[in-house]
């Protein structure tokens, strides 16, 4: 615990040095806290924690680089994706106590080589934020794609029903009082028809939140034929999830 608290106590200390244990304890505990806050859906609190941690993390990295015999300015390379790997290697290097201008010399000290297993573990853990960023991009994109697919499936099903209703209307001059939908697709929760030329489709509650429980209305327009005879209305659904006919 003391190793972790050192990072906060020395939040604005860009001088001196920090051992590997001090730096990586501080960094990895912060990563775990951010992951837990994110999983618990405390996005605002997670964002505040990240902002509060920026300067202490930079300061800790500067001290860790000093401990390994490097200037703290080297961490600026982290803004370059591939060059950031070089900074990561510097951060896992062992303490350099002989000939290190950032800390007092210790006569006769022996610099121990970094453990390969330790370096691999640190690199693997450091990849967690990268994986998180990729997931943050990929998951919403997949959800948008899924929402579009469900809307397309519902409209495809609705157009078949609408065509059948229109044929009966043209044959008898009146709308049928009810509609035979058969088995509804999993994307559709219900179909409402009151015999007035207005077909309302309610999407399933299990769909992505962007379209969950939303409705799409097909309104018949007298005097027109074909698929264009039905006007599509879906005001509660964002345009990006709708085909051109409903925008």
Secondary structure as GFF3:
##gff-version 3
##sequence-region A 1 247
A	DSSP	alpha_helix	2	9	.	.	.	ID=ss1
A	DSSP	alpha_helix	20	39	.	.	.	ID=ss2
A	DSSP	alpha_helix	43	67	.	.	.	ID=ss3
A	DSSP	three_ten_helix	72	79	.	.	.	ID=ss4
A	DSSP	alpha_helix	83	91	.	.	.	ID=ss5
A	DSSP	alpha_helix	116	172	.	.	.	ID=ss6
A	DSSP	beta_strand	188	193	.	.	.	ID=ss7
A	DSSP	beta_strand	198	203	.	.	.	ID=ss8
A	DSSP	beta_strand	215	220	.	.	.	ID=ss9
A	DSSP	three_ten_helix	227	229	.	.	.	ID=ss10
A	DSSP	beta_strand	230	233	.	.	.	ID=ss11
A	DSSP	three_ten_helix	239	241	.	.	.	ID=ss12
A	DSSP	three_ten_helix	244	246	.	.	.	ID=ss13
###
